[in-house]
């Protein structure tokens, strides 16, 4: 009887830990014409998408998740070479046979075996259309003429999942290429001064390309409620705030 009671207690503990692990990161599910898309918000600029039997990791960084325990990747997308976006250890833990790693040119100098996509490139990878969008600073500079993110070095990505298009902007401001995007359903916009956008910049971009749903991400200590307030009268745009480590 004692052994049965002990076994029952262990099972309850395992179930509780499993539930805790599943709830550690906030996840939203969207219906597409080709099945459900699950978006998991991990931390900072780090995301994970699950679509059918495919797992797509965006800018995996070990400081935001234990990548020895995360699902192996079918596709890994890295936006640029900064250490809070490019983590060789996380990539190594996620790679499996057949994993496609998409890098910028600068990232490819540090991580071997990846596919380089430049601004403007469009590729179909494992059945998913992926577009590389320029990501750079116009206003915010380290010093005069030295932007935090120079033009041509970083990517944002637009991924098409069935009839839904998801835009992950990377580290950027409200650049003209962003504002010209069309038919974006879900957008992840960085909002972390001085490195990326102010809430006002993010609102300006949103009004230009009109995604149905915006997730501010990479927001550091920025007050995300300011973006909600700025877009409160734009009823066609929903702002979703999610907890990011």
Long-range contacts (C-beta under 8 A, 24 or more apart in sequence): 21-69, 25-65, 26-242, 26-243, 28-240, 28-242, 30-164, 30-185, 30-186, 32-161, 32-162, 32-163, 32-164, 33-162, 33-163, 33-164, 34-161, 34-162, 34-163, 35-162, 37-161, 37-162, 37-164, 37-166, 39-166, 39-186, 41-215, 41-217, 41-242, 41-243, 41-244, 42-244, 42-245, 43-244, 43-245, 44-84, 44-217, 44-218, 44-220, 44-244, 44-245, 45-79, 45-84, 45-85, 45-170, 45-171, 45-190, 45-217, 45-218, 47-168, 47-188, 47-217, 49-159, 49-161, 49-166, 51-128, 51-161, 54-126, 54-127, 54-128, 56-128, 56-159, 57-94, 58-157, 58-168, 59-84, 59-85, 59-86, 59-170, 60-87, 60-90, 60-91, 60-94, 61-85, 61-87, 61-90, 62-87, 62-89, 62-90, 62-93, 63-87, 63-245, 64-245, 65-90, 67-93, 67-94, 68-93, 70-94, 72-96, 72-99, 73-99, 74-98, 74-99, 74-100, 74-126, 75-99, 75-100, 75-101, 75-102, 75-125, 75-126, 75-128, 75-130, 76-100, 76-101, 76-102, 77-102, 77-130, 77-155, 77-157, 77-159, 77-168, 78-102, 78-103, 78-104, 78-107, 78-111, 78-114, 79-104, 79-135, 79-154, 79-155, 79-156, 79-157, 79-168, 79-170, 79-171, 80-104, 80-106, 80-107, 80-135, 80-149, 80-153, 80-154, 80-155, 80-170, 80-171, 81-106, 81-107, 81-110, 81-153, 82-171, 85-170, 85-171, 86-110, 86-111, 100-125, 100-126, 102-130, 102-157, 104-153, 104-154, 104-155, 105-153, 106-153, 117-155, 118-152, 118-155, 119-152, 119-155, 119-177, 128-159, 128-160, 128-161, 129-159, 129-160, 130-157, 130-158, 130-159, 130-160, 131-157, 131-158, 131-159, 132-156, 132-157, 133-157, 133-158, 133-167, 133-169, 133-170, 133-177, 133-178, 133-181, 134-172, 134-175, 134-177, 134-178, 135-169, 135-170, 135-171, 135-172, 135-175, 136-172, 136-173, 136-175, 137-172, 137-173, 137-195, 137-196, 138-173, 138-175, 139-173, 140-173, 140-193, 140-194, 140-195, 140-196, 148-194, 148-195, 149-195, 149-196, 158-184, 167-211, 171-195, 171-196, 171-218, 172-196, 172-197, 173-197, 173-201, 174-201, 174-202, 174-204, 174-205, 174-208, 178-205, 178-208, 178-209, 179-204, 179-205, 179-208, 179-209, 180-208, 180-209, 181-209, 182-209, 184-209, 184-210, 184-211, 184-212, 185-211, 185-212, 185-213, 186-211, 186-212, 186-213, 186-215, 187-211, 187-213, 187-214, 187-215, 188-214, 188-215, 188-216, 188-217, 189-214, 189-215, 189-216, 189-217, 190-216, 190-217, 190-218, 190-219, 191-216, 191-217, 191-218, 191-219, 191-222, 191-224, 191-227, 192-218, 192-219, 192-220, 192-222, 193-222, 198-222, 199-223, 199-224, 199-226, 199-227, 199-230, 200-230, 202-227, 202-230, 203-227, 203-230, 203-231, 206-231, 206-234, 206-237, 207-231, 207-234, 207-237, 210-236, 210-237, 211-237, 212-236, 212-237, 212-238, 213-237, 213-238, 213-239, 213-240, 214-238, 214-239, 214-240, 215-240, 215-241, 215-242, 216-241, 217-242, 217-244, 218-244, 219-244
